[in-house]
Structures are given as structure tokens and as C-alpha cells.
Amino acid sequence: MIAILTVTGLDHTGIVAAVSTRLAELDVNLCNISQTIMGEYFTMIAQCEFDERAHPIESLQSDLRAVGEEQQVVVRLQSEAIFRAMHEL
């Protein structure tokens, strides 16, 4: 499955490391990634690929939400199909 990951929040050291480490632990491949700092705010968007049979998206969302809470940022993972449909309306 292809999914879109977004991370937003106040910038601080370790956000990318925490998110990418957890993704690697879950066998989620980062296919494309972009991040920027806007003033005090960190923003990241990434395209990810994973085997949904091994790791259902709901399970990944829960795991990544926990990383977000630890890092005090908002982490969202959405199916690329849903992401496309939302933005085609």
C-alpha cells in the first residue's frame, strides 16, 4: 500500500529520527520525503510504502500517533487513494 505521512508541530531536535526509526521498525519504506522549517514550525510530508497484510494502516496510525505524542507533534498517515480523493473534489 502507498500512504501519505504528514508531521507538523513546533520544531526541535529528533523529530525526523523518531519518526523514521519507528517506520523502519515497522518495515515501512520512505519512498519520498520533504521537510521544511517555517519559522518555529516543523513540517514534513512523505510518501510511504508498506505491506498492509503485515501491518494494517490502522495499526500503523496508532503506532505513529504514539510517536507524535512523544515528540509533541501531530503525525498523520493516510492511504494515498483517500488522500487523492480528498484533493480531487
C-alpha positions as a printed NumPy array, in Angstrom:
array([[  0.   ,   0.   ,   0.   ],
       [  1.095,   3.551,  -0.669],
       [  0.318,   6.132,   2.028],
       [  0.987,   9.793,   2.725],
       [  2.547,  10.717,   6.057],
       [  2.434,  14.253,   7.454],
       [  4.176,  15.556,  10.546],
       [  3.629,  19.076,  11.928],
       [  4.489,  20.87 ,  15.138],
       [  6.984,  23.064,  16.904],
       [ 10.493,  22.336,  15.677],
       [ 13.008,  20.556,  17.885],
       [ 15.848,  18.09 ,  17.508],
       [ 14.968,  14.468,  16.845],
       [ 11.604,  14.6  ,  15.063],
       [ 12.793,  13.04 ,  11.8  ],
       [ 14.894,  10.493,  13.694],
       [ 11.973,   9.401,  15.895],
       [  9.5  ,   9.086,  13.024],
       [ 11.879,   7.392,  10.583],
       [ 13.19 ,   4.985,  13.234],
       [  9.655,   3.842,  14.08 ],
       [  8.793,   3.477,  10.399],
       [ 11.881,   1.315,   9.854],
       [ 10.953,  -0.848,  12.846],
       [  7.548,  -1.4  ,  11.236],
       [  9.03 ,  -2.234,   7.785],
       [  7.581,   0.92 ,   6.245],
       [  9.673,   2.249,   3.359],
       [ 10.024,   6.013,   2.912],
       [  9.798,   6.464,  -0.868],
       [  9.911,  10.249,  -0.958],
       [ 10.271,  12.833,   1.78 ],
       [ 10.202,  16.598,   2.072],
       [ 10.586,  18.64 ,   5.219],
       [ 10.958,  22.296,   5.986],
       [ 11.039,  24.684,   8.891],
       [  8.565,  27.563,   8.707],
       [  9.527,  29.964,  11.461],
       [  9.275,  27.854,  14.609],
       [  7.211,  25.141,  12.908],
       [  8.426,  21.835,  11.522],
       [  6.538,  20.332,   8.578],
       [  7.187,  17.051,   6.833],
       [  5.346,  15.128,   4.159],
       [  6.398,  11.702,   2.955],
       [  5.206,   9.013,   0.614],
       [  5.459,   5.596,   2.262],
       [  5.052,   2.037,   1.093],
       [  4.227,  -0.993,   3.226],
       [  2.56 ,  -4.401,   3.194],
       [ -0.897,  -3.778,   4.606],
       [ -1.411,  -7.507,   5.225],
       [  1.551,  -7.489,   7.626],
       [  0.825,  -4.035,   9.069],
       [ -2.752,  -2.745,   8.683],
       [ -2.874,   1.024,   8.263],
       [ -4.926,   1.416,  11.473],
       [ -2.142,  -0.251,  13.442],
       [  0.492,   1.982,  11.854],
       [ -1.624,   5.067,  12.549],
       [ -1.796,   4.12 ,  16.22 ],
       [  1.96 ,   3.481,  16.443],
       [  2.744,   6.787,  14.727],
       [  0.254,   8.687,  16.878],
       [  2.249,   7.474,  19.898],
       [  5.477,   8.77 ,  18.322],
       [  3.738,  12.092,  17.73 ],
       [  2.695,  12.301,  21.36 ],
       [  6.249,  11.543,  22.489],
       [  7.647,  14.206,  20.156],
       [  4.787,  16.652,  20.768],
       [  3.926,  16.839,  17.068],
       [  0.929,  15.713,  15.004],
       [  1.599,  12.644,  12.853],
       [ -0.993,  11.546,  10.295],
       [ -0.89 ,   8.569,   7.943],
       [ -3.485,   8.38 ,   5.169],
       [ -3.983,   5.988,   2.291],
       [ -2.776,   7.64 ,  -0.89 ],
       [ -6.109,   6.708,  -2.507],
       [ -8.053,   8.593,   0.174],
       [ -5.584,  11.461,   0.034],
       [ -6.066,  11.745,  -3.749],
       [ -9.858,  11.539,  -3.488],
       [ -9.966,  14.296,  -0.854],
       [ -7.907,  16.599,  -3.019],
       [ -9.696,  15.899,  -6.301],
       [-13.06 ,  17.232,  -5.114]])
